[in-house]
Amino acid sequence: MPFSSSMANVLRITGEVLTLRQRGAATTNSTTQITTYGANTDTGTYGLLTSVDSGSIDGISVLANDLKGVLPKVQLDGEGVTPVVGDFLIRSDGTVLTILSLETQGIAGFYRVRARA
């Protein structure tokens, strides 16, 4: 089993169940300046999220509800999904987090993520 798959399995076992929500394409009415989004796409996934105490990450100040963590690129690739900044992570308790930063982790198969409620 490749290392990235083994690590994804560990993340699945130790992490929490999440839903990655991606908005549909946006259209803006030029007269009213109202933006309307298409249908959401929800993808079941998992991740390991922890609180960020203070300071800044990637030049962005940390607020009280900020979380950092990892998501399984291997699993999301298998679903044909690529998360982007602005997507949402929904926790099992219904808390909705907005992805503020996202990068492929040094270990193949992971995204490093920062999100805020």
Backbone atoms as SQL, in Angstrom:
CREATE TABLE atoms (id INTEGER PRIMARY KEY, chain TEXT, resi INTEGER, resn TEXT, atom TEXT, x REAL, y REAL, z REAL);
INSERT INTO atoms VALUES
  (1, 'A', 1, 'MET', 'N', 0.857, -1.176, 0.000),
  (2, 'A', 1, 'MET', 'CA', 0.000, 0.000, 0.000),
  (3, 'A', 1, 'MET', 'C', 0.898, 1.232, 0.000),
  (4, 'A', 2, 'PRO', 'N', 0.665, 2.189, -0.906),
  (5, 'A', 2, 'PRO', 'CA', 1.473, 3.406, -0.926),
  (6, 'A', 2, 'PRO', 'C', 1.365, 4.172, 0.394),
  (7, 'A', 3, 'PHE', 'N', 2.427, 4.905, 0.712),
  (8, 'A', 3, 'PHE', 'CA', 2.481, 5.655, 1.967),
  (9, 'A', 3, 'PHE', 'C', 1.300, 6.604, 2.097),
  (10, 'A', 4, 'SER', 'N', 0.955, 7.316, 1.024),
  (11, 'A', 4, 'SER', 'CA', -0.144, 8.283, 1.098),
  (12, 'A', 4, 'SER', 'C', -1.463, 7.586, 1.414),
  (13, 'A', 5, 'SER', 'N', -1.682, 6.387, 0.882),
  (14, 'A', 5, 'SER', 'CA', -2.906, 5.644, 1.175),
  (15, 'A', 5, 'SER', 'C', -2.936, 5.180, 2.622),
  (16, 'A', 6, 'SER', 'N', -1.794, 4.749, 3.139),
  (17, 'A', 6, 'SER', 'CA', -1.717, 4.332, 4.540),
  (18, 'A', 6, 'SER', 'C', -2.005, 5.502, 5.460),
  (19, 'A', 7, 'MET', 'N', -1.433, 6.665, 5.171),
  (20, 'A', 7, 'MET', 'CA', -1.664, 7.844, 5.994),
  (21, 'A', 7, 'MET', 'C', -3.115, 8.303, 5.893),
  (22, 'A', 8, 'ALA', 'N', -3.713, 8.204, 4.715),
  (23, 'A', 8, 'ALA', 'CA', -5.118, 8.572, 4.554),
  (24, 'A', 8, 'ALA', 'C', -5.998, 7.673, 5.412),
  (25, 'A', 9, 'ASN', 'N', -5.643, 6.394, 5.513),
  (26, 'A', 9, 'ASN', 'CA', -6.397, 5.464, 6.346),
  (27, 'A', 9, 'ASN', 'C', -6.281, 5.846, 7.822),
  (28, 'A', 10, 'VAL', 'N', -5.085, 6.222, 8.264),
  (29, 'A', 10, 'VAL', 'CA', -4.898, 6.671, 9.647),
  (30, 'A', 10, 'VAL', 'C', -5.729, 7.921, 9.909),
  (31, 'A', 11, 'LEU', 'N', -5.739, 8.844, 8.968),
  (32, 'A', 11, 'LEU', 'CA', -6.526, 10.074, 9.107),
  (33, 'A', 11, 'LEU', 'C', -8.013, 9.758, 9.189),
  (34, 'A', 12, 'ARG', 'N', -8.470, 8.807, 8.400),
  (35, 'A', 12, 'ARG', 'CA', -9.884, 8.418, 8.415),
  (36, 'A', 12, 'ARG', 'C', -10.266, 7.852, 9.783),
  (37, 'A', 13, 'ILE', 'N', -9.380, 7.051, 10.365),
  (38, 'A', 13, 'ILE', 'CA', -9.665, 6.419, 11.655),
  (39, 'A', 13, 'ILE', 'C', -9.600, 7.426, 12.803),
  (40, 'A', 14, 'THR', 'N', -8.619, 8.317, 12.796),
  (41, 'A', 14, 'THR', 'CA', -8.428, 9.242, 13.920),
  (42, 'A', 14, 'THR', 'C', -9.128, 10.583, 13.743),
  (43, 'A', 15, 'GLY', 'N', -9.539, 10.905, 12.536),
  (44, 'A', 15, 'GLY', 'CA', -10.144, 12.210, 12.260),
  (45, 'A', 15, 'GLY', 'C', -11.641, 12.218, 12.511),
  (46, 'A', 16, 'GLU', 'N', -12.298, 13.245, 11.996),
  (47, 'A', 16, 'GLU', 'CA', -13.740, 13.386, 12.139),
  (48, 'A', 16, 'GLU', 'C', -14.399, 13.395, 10.768),
  (49, 'A', 17, 'VAL', 'N', -15.656, 13.016, 10.749),
  (50, 'A', 17, 'VAL', 'CA', -16.429, 13.024, 9.517),
  (51, 'A', 17, 'VAL', 'C', -16.757, 14.480, 9.166),
  (52, 'A', 18, 'LEU', 'N', -16.523, 14.842, 7.909),
  (53, 'A', 18, 'LEU', 'CA', -16.781, 16.194, 7.420),
  (54, 'A', 18, 'LEU', 'C', -17.526, 16.115, 6.100),
  (55, 'A', 19, 'THR', 'N', -18.173, 17.203, 5.749),
  (56, 'A', 19, 'THR', 'CA', -18.749, 17.355, 4.413),
  (57, 'A', 19, 'THR', 'C', -18.072, 18.550, 3.763),
  (58, 'A', 20, 'LEU', 'N', -17.529, 18.349, 2.576),
  (59, 'A', 20, 'LEU', 'CA', -16.960, 19.442, 1.797),
  (60, 'A', 20, 'LEU', 'C', -18.070, 19.969, 0.900),
  (61, 'A', 21, 'ARG', 'N', -18.436, 21.235, 1.093),
  (62, 'A', 21, 'ARG', 'CA', -19.500, 21.850, 0.286),
  (63, 'A', 21, 'ARG', 'C', -18.869, 22.847, -0.679),
  (64, 'A', 22, 'GLN', 'N', -19.165, 22.654, -1.962),
  (65, 'A', 22, 'GLN', 'CA', -18.684, 23.559, -3.005),
  (66, 'A', 22, 'GLN', 'C', -19.892, 24.210, -3.661),
  (67, 'A', 23, 'ARG', 'N', -19.826, 25.536, -3.794),
  (68, 'A', 23, 'ARG', 'CA', -20.918, 26.274, -4.434),
  (69, 'A', 23, 'ARG', 'C', -20.856, 26.090, -5.936),
  (70, 'A', 24, 'GLY', 'N', -22.035, 26.181, -6.542),
  (71, 'A', 24, 'GLY', 'CA', -22.098, 26.161, -7.986),
  (72, 'A', 24, 'GLY', 'C', -21.602, 27.485, -8.544),
  (73, 'A', 25, 'ALA', 'N', -21.462, 27.562, -9.833),
  (74, 'A', 25, 'ALA', 'CA', -20.976, 28.782, -10.486),
  (75, 'A', 25, 'ALA', 'C', -21.881, 29.969, -10.153),
  (76, 'A', 26, 'ALA', 'N', -21.263, 31.121, -9.996),
  (77, 'A', 26, 'ALA', 'CA', -21.997, 32.338, -9.636),
  (78, 'A', 26, 'ALA', 'C', -22.358, 33.150, -10.874),
  (79, 'A', 27, 'THR', 'N', -23.518, 33.773, -10.809),
  (80, 'A', 27, 'THR', 'CA', -23.911, 34.744, -11.835),
  (81, 'A', 27, 'THR', 'C', -24.319, 36.029, -11.123),
  (82, 'A', 28, 'THR', 'N', -23.959, 37.164, -11.708),
  (83, 'A', 28, 'THR', 'CA', -24.289, 38.452, -11.111),
  (84, 'A', 28, 'THR', 'C', -25.179, 39.237, -12.061),
  (85, 'A', 29, 'ASN', 'N', -26.278, 39.740, -11.519),
  (86, 'A', 29, 'ASN', 'CA', -27.185, 40.585, -12.277),
  (87, 'A', 29, 'ASN', 'C', -26.561, 41.980, -12.312),
  (88, 'A', 30, 'SER', 'N', -26.209, 42.456, -13.490),
  (89, 'A', 30, 'SER', 'CA', -25.517, 43.745, -13.599),
  (90, 'A', 30, 'SER', 'C', -26.383, 44.927, -13.181),
  (91, 'A', 31, 'THR', 'N', -27.691, 44.790, -13.272),
  (92, 'A', 31, 'THR', 'CA', -28.590, 45.875, -12.880),
  (93, 'A', 31, 'THR', 'C', -28.720, 45.974, -11.362),
  (94, 'A', 32, 'THR', 'N', -28.953, 44.830, -10.708),
  (95, 'A', 32, 'THR', 'CA', -29.185, 44.829, -9.254),
  (96, 'A', 32, 'THR', 'C', -27.908, 44.587, -8.457),
  (97, 'A', 33, 'GLN', 'N', -26.863, 44.114, -9.124),
  (98, 'A', 33, 'GLN', 'CA', -25.598, 43.753, -8.474),
  (99, 'A', 33, 'GLN', 'C', -25.774, 42.634, -7.441),
  (100, 'A', 34, 'ILE', 'N', -26.768, 41.783, -7.656),
  (101, 'A', 34, 'ILE', 'CA', -27.009, 40.634, -6.783),
  (102, 'A', 34, 'ILE', 'C', -26.370, 39.410, -7.414),
  (103, 'A', 35, 'THR', 'N', -25.568, 38.693, -6.611),
  (104, 'A', 35, 'THR', 'CA', -24.916, 37.475, -7.068),
  (105, 'A', 35, 'THR', 'C', -25.736, 36.274, -6.633),
  (106, 'A', 36, 'THR', 'N', -25.975, 35.362, -7.553),
  (107, 'A', 36, 'THR', 'CA', -26.706, 34.131, -7.278),
  (108, 'A', 36, 'THR', 'C', -25.787, 32.959, -7.599),
  (109, 'A', 37, 'TYR', 'N', -25.730, 31.994, -6.666),
  (110, 'A', 37, 'TYR', 'CA', -24.889, 30.814, -6.861),
  (111, 'A', 37, 'TYR', 'C', -25.729, 29.644, -7.347),
  (112, 'A', 38, 'GLY', 'N', -25.104, 28.782, -8.118),
  (113, 'A', 38, 'GLY', 'CA', -25.764, 27.561, -8.566),
  (114, 'A', 38, 'GLY', 'C', -25.892, 26.568, -7.416),
  (115, 'A', 39, 'ALA', 'N', -26.333, 25.379, -7.724),
  (116, 'A', 39, 'ALA', 'CA', -26.545, 24.348, -6.709),
  (117, 'A', 39, 'ALA', 'C', -25.234, 23.952, -6.034),
  (118, 'A', 40, 'ASN', 'N', -25.319, 23.681, -4.730),
  (119, 'A', 40, 'ASN', 'CA', -24.161, 23.205, -3.979),
  (120, 'A', 40, 'ASN', 'C', -23.882, 21.750, -4.310),
  (121, 'A', 41, 'THR', 'N', -22.605, 21.377, -4.201),
  (122, 'A', 41, 'THR', 'CA', -22.199, 19.987, -4.318),
  (123, 'A', 41, 'THR', 'C', -21.565, 19.591, -2.997),
  (124, 'A', 42, 'ASP', 'N', -22.113, 18.576, -2.349),
  (125, 'A', 42, 'ASP', 'CA', -21.585, 18.086, -1.076),
  (126, 'A', 42, 'ASP', 'C', -20.855, 16.770, -1.295),
  (127, 'A', 43, 'THR', 'N', -19.655, 16.666, -0.712),
  (128, 'A', 43, 'THR', 'CA', -18.859, 15.454, -0.797),
  (129, 'A', 43, 'THR', 'C', -18.485, 15.031, 0.611),
  (130, 'A', 44, 'GLY', 'N', -18.815, 13.813, 0.972),
  (131, 'A', 44, 'GLY', 'CA', -18.440, 13.288, 2.278),
  (132, 'A', 44, 'GLY', 'C', -16.941, 13.032, 2.334),
  (133, 'A', 45, 'THR', 'N', -16.309, 13.439, 3.405),
  (134, 'A', 45, 'THR', 'CA', -14.877, 13.230, 3.590),
  (135, 'A', 45, 'THR', 'C', -14.585, 13.147, 5.078),
  (136, 'A', 46, 'TYR', 'N', -13.358, 13.286, 5.440),
  (137, 'A', 46, 'TYR', 'CA', -12.920, 13.245, 6.836),
  (138, 'A', 46, 'TYR', 'C', -11.679, 14.105, 6.947),
  (139, 'A', 47, 'GLY', 'N', -11.350, 14.492, 8.164),
  (140, 'A', 47, 'GLY', 'CA', -10.166, 15.317, 8.369),
  (141, 'A', 47, 'GLY', 'C', -9.843, 15.424, 9.833),
  (142, 'A', 48, 'LEU', 'N', -8.706, 15.961, 10.099),
  (143, 'A', 48, 'LEU', 'CA', -8.247, 16.177, 11.463),
  (144, 'A', 48, 'LEU', 'C', -8.085, 17.676, 11.642),
  (145, 'A', 49, 'LEU', 'N', -8.942, 18.284, 12.477),
  (146, 'A', 49, 'LEU', 'CA', -8.944, 19.729, 12.695),
  (147, 'A', 49, 'LEU', 'C', -8.603, 20.028, 14.148),
  (148, 'A', 50, 'THR', 'N', -7.744, 21.026, 14.362),
  (149, 'A', 50, 'THR', 'CA', -7.384, 21.455, 15.712),
  (150, 'A', 50, 'THR', 'C', -7.434, 22.975, 15.788),
  (151, 'A', 51, 'SER', 'N', -7.633, 23.480, 17.000),
  (152, 'A', 51, 'SER', 'CA', -7.710, 24.924, 17.209),
  (153, 'A', 51, 'SER', 'C', -6.349, 25.574, 17.009),
  (154, 'A', 52, 'VAL', 'N', -6.381, 26.817, 16.546),
  (155, 'A', 52, 'VAL', 'CA', -5.175, 27.628, 16.439),
  (156, 'A', 52, 'VAL', 'C', -5.252, 28.643, 17.568),
  (157, 'A', 53, 'ASP', 'N', -4.229, 28.720, 18.408),
  (158, 'A', 53, 'ASP', 'CA', -4.274, 29.570, 19.588),
  (159, 'A', 53, 'ASP', 'C', -4.159, 31.053, 19.268),
  (160, 'A', 54, 'SER', 'N', -3.099, 31.458, 18.608),
  (161, 'A', 54, 'SER', 'CA', -2.877, 32.882, 18.342),
  (162, 'A', 54, 'SER', 'C', -1.821, 33.044, 17.272),
  (163, 'A', 55, 'GLY', 'N', -1.558, 34.305, 16.912),
  (164, 'A', 55, 'GLY', 'CA', -0.525, 34.603, 15.917),
  (165, 'A', 55, 'GLY', 'C', -1.120, 34.773, 14.544),
  (166, 'A', 56, 'SER', 'N', -0.344, 34.379, 13.531),
  (167, 'A', 56, 'SER', 'CA', -0.829, 34.458, 12.162),
  (168, 'A', 56, 'SER', 'C', -0.361, 33.230, 11.402),
  (169, 'A', 57, 'ILE', 'N', -1.117, 32.877, 10.400),
  (170, 'A', 57, 'ILE', 'CA', -0.770, 31.770, 9.522),
  (171, 'A', 57, 'ILE', 'C', -0.791, 32.321, 8.116),
  (172, 'A', 58, 'ASP', 'N', 0.290, 32.149, 7.414),
  (173, 'A', 58, 'ASP', 'CA', 0.391, 32.635, 6.041),
  (174, 'A', 58, 'ASP', 'C', 0.020, 34.112, 5.934),
  (175, 'A', 59, 'GLY', 'N', 0.386, 34.904, 6.962),
  (176, 'A', 59, 'GLY', 'CA', 0.157, 36.335, 6.945),
  (177, 'A', 59, 'GLY', 'C', -1.254, 36.767, 7.288),
  (178, 'A', 60, 'ILE', 'N', -2.120, 35.811, 7.625),
  (179, 'A', 60, 'ILE', 'CA', -3.499, 36.133, 7.989),
  (180, 'A', 60, 'ILE', 'C', -3.626, 35.981, 9.497),
  (181, 'A', 61, 'SER', 'N', -4.140, 37.022, 10.178),
  (182, 'A', 61, 'SER', 'CA', -4.283, 36.971, 11.630),
  (183, 'A', 61, 'SER', 'C', -5.255, 35.880, 12.047),
  (184, 'A', 62, 'VAL', 'N', -4.927, 35.219, 13.152),
  (185, 'A', 62, 'VAL', 'CA', -5.756, 34.150, 13.683),
  (186, 'A', 62, 'VAL', 'C', -6.853, 34.741, 14.555),
  (187, 'A', 63, 'LEU', 'N', -8.081, 34.276, 14.371),
  (188, 'A', 63, 'LEU', 'CA', -9.202, 34.665, 15.212),
  (189, 'A', 63, 'LEU', 'C', -9.597, 33.483, 16.101),
  (190, 'A', 64, 'ALA', 'N', -10.473, 33.735, 17.067),
  (191, 'A', 64, 'ALA', 'CA', -10.823, 32.737, 18.081),
  (192, 'A', 64, 'ALA', 'C', -11.357, 31.427, 17.502),
  (193, 'A', 65, 'ASN', 'N', -12.090, 31.459, 16.421),
  (194, 'A', 65, 'ASN', 'CA', -12.706, 30.244, 15.880),
  (195, 'A', 65, 'ASN', 'C', -11.885, 29.561, 14.792),
  (196, 'A', 66, 'ASP', 'N', -10.654, 29.990, 14.575),
  (197, 'A', 66, 'ASP', 'CA', -9.845, 29.412, 13.508),
  (198, 'A', 66, 'ASP', 'C', -9.394, 27.999, 13.845),
  (199, 'A', 67, 'LEU', 'N', -9.358, 27.173, 12.807),
  (200, 'A', 67, 'LEU', 'CA', -8.897, 25.793, 12.938),
  (201, 'A', 67, 'LEU', 'C', -7.867, 25.522, 11.849),
  (202, 'A', 68, 'LYS', 'N', -6.954, 24.629, 12.156),
  (203, 'A', 68, 'LYS', 'CA', -6.002, 24.162, 11.142),
  (204, 'A', 68, 'LYS', 'C', -6.118, 22.651, 11.100),
  (205, 'A', 69, 'GLY', 'N', -5.737, 22.079, 9.988),
  (206, 'A', 69, 'GLY', 'CA', -5.835, 20.634, 9.907),
  (207, 'A', 69, 'GLY', 'C', -5.413, 20.090, 8.572),
  (208, 'A', 70, 'VAL', 'N', -5.763, 18.837, 8.366),
  (209, 'A', 70, 'VAL', 'CA', -5.427, 18.153, 7.116),
  (210, 'A', 70, 'VAL', 'C', -6.662, 17.439, 6.580),
  (211, 'A', 71, 'LEU', 'N', -6.746, 17.405, 5.252),
  (212, 'A', 71, 'LEU', 'CA', -7.793, 16.690, 4.535),
  (213, 'A', 71, 'LEU', 'C', -7.125, 15.685, 3.612),
  (214, 'A', 72, 'PRO', 'N', -7.774, 14.577, 3.315),
  (215, 'A', 72, 'PRO', 'CA', -7.172, 13.523, 2.479),
  (216, 'A', 72, 'PRO', 'C', -7.301, 13.807, 0.982),
  (217, 'A', 73, 'LYS', 'N', -6.220, 14.243, 0.365),
  (218, 'A', 73, 'LYS', 'CA', -6.219, 14.500, -1.078),
  (219, 'A', 73, 'LYS', 'C', -6.512, 13.217, -1.858),
  (220, 'A', 74, 'VAL', 'N', -5.966, 12.112, -1.369),
  (221, 'A', 74, 'VAL', 'CA', -6.146, 10.824, -2.043),
  (222, 'A', 74, 'VAL', 'C', -7.632, 10.487, -2.175),
  (223, 'A', 75, 'GLN', 'N', -8.367, 10.624, -1.077),
  (224, 'A', 75, 'GLN', 'CA', -9.802, 10.305, -1.082),
  (225, 'A', 75, 'GLN', 'C', -10.571, 11.295, -1.946),
  (226, 'A', 76, 'LEU', 'N', -10.276, 12.594, -1.818),
  (227, 'A', 76, 'LEU', 'CA', -10.986, 13.600, -2.608),
  (228, 'A', 76, 'LEU', 'C', -10.695, 13.454, -4.093),
  (229, 'A', 77, 'ASP', 'N', -9.442, 13.146, -4.448),
  (230, 'A', 77, 'ASP', 'CA', -9.109, 12.891, -5.856),
  (231, 'A', 77, 'ASP', 'C', -9.931, 11.725, -6.397),
  (232, 'A', 78, 'GLY', 'N', -10.090, 10.690, -5.557),
  (233, 'A', 78, 'GLY', 'CA', -10.892, 9.528, -5.951),
  (234, 'A', 78, 'GLY', 'C', -12.346, 9.893, -6.216),
  (235, 'A', 79, 'GLU', 'N', -12.832, 10.933, -5.547),
  (236, 'A', 79, 'GLU', 'CA', -14.204, 11.418, -5.746),
  (237, 'A', 79, 'GLU', 'C', -14.283, 12.417, -6.902),
  (238, 'A', 80, 'GLY', 'N', -13.113, 12.793, -7.467),
  (239, 'A', 80, 'GLY', 'CA', -13.081, 13.772, -8.551),
  (240, 'A', 80, 'GLY', 'C', -13.307, 15.195, -8.065),
  (241, 'A', 81, 'VAL', 'N', -12.904, 15.476, -6.811),
  (242, 'A', 81, 'VAL', 'CA', -13.158, 16.770, -6.177),
  (243, 'A', 81, 'VAL', 'C', -11.841, 17.431, -5.801),
  (244, 'A', 82, 'THR', 'N', -11.719, 18.721, -6.087),
  (245, 'A', 82, 'THR', 'CA', -10.567, 19.505, -5.669),
  (246, 'A', 82, 'THR', 'C', -11.072, 20.697, -4.871),
  (247, 'A', 83, 'PRO', 'N', -10.802, 20.720, -3.545),
  (248, 'A', 83, 'PRO', 'CA', -11.263, 21.866, -2.747),
  (249, 'A', 83, 'PRO', 'C', -10.495, 23.123, -3.112),
  (250, 'A', 84, 'VAL', 'N', -11.139, 24.282, -2.901),
  (251, 'A', 84, 'VAL', 'CA', -10.509, 25.574, -3.153),
  (252, 'A', 84, 'VAL', 'C', -10.850, 26.517, -1.994),
  (253, 'A', 85, 'VAL', 'N', -10.079, 27.591, -1.894),
  (254, 'A', 85, 'VAL', 'CA', -10.365, 28.617, -0.900),
  (255, 'A', 85, 'VAL', 'C', -11.779, 29.139, -1.145),
  (256, 'A', 86, 'GLY', 'N', -12.548, 29.269, -0.086),
  (257, 'A', 86, 'GLY', 'CA', -13.936, 29.712, -0.192),
  (258, 'A', 86, 'GLY', 'C', -14.937, 28.578, -0.093),
  (259, 'A', 87, 'ASP', 'N', -14.488, 27.326, -0.281),
  (260, 'A', 87, 'ASP', 'CA', -15.371, 26.184, -0.064),
  (261, 'A', 87, 'ASP', 'C', -15.667, 26.074, 1.427),
  (262, 'A', 88, 'PHE', 'N', -16.592, 25.214, 1.776),
  (263, 'A', 88, 'PHE', 'CA', -17.004, 25.059, 3.162),
  (264, 'A', 88, 'PHE', 'C', -16.744, 23.643, 3.659),
  (265, 'A', 89, 'LEU', 'N', -16.411, 23.533, 4.937),
  (266, 'A', 89, 'LEU', 'CA', -16.349, 22.246, 5.625),
  (267, 'A', 89, 'LEU', 'C', -17.463, 22.252, 6.656),
  (268, 'A', 90, 'ILE', 'N', -18.267, 21.213, 6.663),
  (269, 'A', 90, 'ILE', 'CA', -19.368, 21.118, 7.614),
  (270, 'A', 90, 'ILE', 'C', -19.072, 19.963, 8.555),
  (271, 'A', 91, 'ARG', 'N', -19.027, 20.290, 9.855),
  (272, 'A', 91, 'ARG', 'CA', -18.762, 19.284, 10.881),
  (273, 'A', 91, 'ARG', 'C', -20.056, 18.533, 11.206),
  (274, 'A', 92, 'SER', 'N', -19.921, 17.405, 11.883),
  (275, 'A', 92, 'SER', 'CA', -21.096, 16.585, 12.199),
  (276, 'A', 92, 'SER', 'C', -22.086, 17.308, 13.111),
  (277, 'A', 93, 'ASP', 'N', -21.623, 18.303, 13.878),
  (278, 'A', 93, 'ASP', 'CA', -22.539, 19.059, 14.740),
  (279, 'A', 93, 'ASP', 'C', -23.226, 20.208, 13.987),
  (280, 'A', 94, 'GLY', 'N', -22.959, 20.327, 12.686),
  (281, 'A', 94, 'GLY', 'CA', -23.586, 21.358, 11.871),
  (282, 'A', 94, 'GLY', 'C', -22.780, 22.638, 11.728),
  (283, 'A', 95, 'THR', 'N', -21.662, 22.754, 12.441),
  (284, 'A', 95, 'THR', 'CA', -20.816, 23.937, 12.333),
  (285, 'A', 95, 'THR', 'C', -20.270, 24.047, 10.909),
  (286, 'A', 96, 'VAL', 'N', -20.427, 25.222, 10.321),
  (287, 'A', 96, 'VAL', 'CA', -19.948, 25.463, 8.964),
  (288, 'A', 96, 'VAL', 'C', -18.664, 26.287, 9.043),
  (289, 'A', 97, 'LEU', 'N', -17.608, 25.778, 8.432),
  (290, 'A', 97, 'LEU', 'CA', -16.304, 26.444, 8.392),
  (291, 'A', 97, 'LEU', 'C', -16.006, 26.854, 6.961),
  (292, 'A', 98, 'THR', 'N', -15.452, 28.033, 6.785),
  (293, 'A', 98, 'THR', 'CA', -15.036, 28.500, 5.464),
  (294, 'A', 98, 'THR', 'C', -13.539, 28.256, 5.317),
  (295, 'A', 99, 'ILE', 'N', -13.126, 27.657, 4.225),
  (296, 'A', 99, 'ILE', 'CA', -11.700, 27.407, 3.972),
  (297, 'A', 99, 'ILE', 'C', -11.040, 28.731, 3.616),
  (298, 'A', 100, 'LEU', 'N', -10.039, 29.125, 4.425),
  (299, 'A', 100, 'LEU', 'CA', -9.312, 30.385, 4.212),
  (300, 'A', 100, 'LEU', 'C', -8.009, 30.192, 3.455),
  (301, 'A', 101, 'SER', 'N', -7.364, 29.062, 3.677),
  (302, 'A', 101, 'SER', 'CA', -6.136, 28.753, 2.940),
  (303, 'A', 101, 'SER', 'C', -6.057, 27.246, 2.757),
  (304, 'A', 102, 'LEU', 'N', -5.394, 26.853, 1.686),
  (305, 'A', 102, 'LEU', 'CA', -5.337, 25.444, 1.327),
  (306, 'A', 102, 'LEU', 'C', -4.074, 25.216, 0.520),
  (307, 'A', 103, 'GLU', 'N', -3.329, 24.201, 0.865),
  (308, 'A', 103, 'GLU', 'CA', -2.151, 23.853, 0.074),
  (309, 'A', 103, 'GLU', 'C', -1.915, 22.361, 0.162),
  (310, 'A', 104, 'THR', 'N', -1.291, 21.816, -0.863),
  (311, 'A', 104, 'THR', 'CA', -0.958, 20.404, -0.850),
  (312, 'A', 104, 'THR', 'C', 0.146, 20.189, 0.168),
  (313, 'A', 105, 'GLN', 'N', -0.059, 19.236, 1.042),
  (314, 'A', 105, 'GLN', 'CA', 0.902, 18.938, 2.116),
  (315, 'A', 105, 'GLN', 'C', 2.155, 18.297, 1.536),
  (316, 'A', 106, 'GLY', 'N', 3.268, 18.456, 2.233),
  (317, 'A', 106, 'GLY', 'CA', 4.530, 17.866, 1.801),
  (318, 'A', 106, 'GLY', 'C', 4.444, 16.360, 1.636),
  (319, 'A', 107, 'ILE', 'N', 3.672, 15.702, 2.515),
  (320, 'A', 107, 'ILE', 'CA', 3.442, 14.273, 2.370),
  (321, 'A', 107, 'ILE', 'C', 2.399, 14.116, 1.277),
  (322, 'A', 108, 'ALA', 'N', 2.736, 13.361, 0.253),
  (323, 'A', 108, 'ALA', 'CA', 1.819, 13.212, -0.879),
  (324, 'A', 108, 'ALA', 'C', 0.459, 12.725, -0.405),
  (325, 'A', 109, 'GLY', 'N', -0.578, 13.328, -0.927),
  (326, 'A', 109, 'GLY', 'CA', -1.919, 12.857, -0.638),
  (327, 'A', 109, 'GLY', 'C', -2.690, 13.651, 0.390),
  (328, 'A', 110, 'PHE', 'N', -2.189, 14.817, 0.820),
  (329, 'A', 110, 'PHE', 'CA', -2.879, 15.600, 1.835),
  (330, 'A', 110, 'PHE', 'C', -2.977, 17.064, 1.464),
  (331, 'A', 111, 'TYR', 'N', -4.023, 17.697, 1.951),
  (332, 'A', 111, 'TYR', 'CA', -4.149, 19.146, 1.893),
  (333, 'A', 111, 'TYR', 'C', -3.968, 19.676, 3.306),
  (334, 'A', 112, 'ARG', 'N', -3.197, 20.740, 3.453),
  (335, 'A', 112, 'ARG', 'CA', -3.145, 21.464, 4.716),
  (336, 'A', 112, 'ARG', 'C', -4.169, 22.573, 4.572),
  (337, 'A', 113, 'VAL', 'N', -5.026, 22.726, 5.587),
  (338, 'A', 113, 'VAL', 'CA', -6.148, 23.641, 5.470),
  (339, 'A', 113, 'VAL', 'C', -6.223, 24.530, 6.697),
  (340, 'A', 114, 'ARG', 'N', -6.707, 25.742, 6.502),
  (341, 'A', 114, 'ARG', 'CA', -7.054, 26.645, 7.607),
  (342, 'A', 114, 'ARG', 'C', -8.466, 27.098, 7.344),
  (343, 'A', 115, 'ALA', 'N', -9.313, 27.011, 8.372),
  (344, 'A', 115, 'ALA', 'CA', -10.727, 27.323, 8.196),
  (345, 'A', 115, 'ALA', 'C', -11.228, 28.136, 9.379),
  (346, 'A', 116, 'ARG', 'N', -12.331, 28.831, 9.165),
  (347, 'A', 116, 'ARG', 'CA', -12.902, 29.707, 10.214),
  (348, 'A', 116, 'ARG', 'C', -14.414, 29.530, 10.222),
  (349, 'A', 117, 'ALA', 'N', -14.963, 29.445, 11.446),
  (350, 'A', 117, 'ALA', 'CA', -16.422, 29.338, 11.608),
  (351, 'A', 117, 'ALA', 'C', -17.054, 30.706, 11.417);
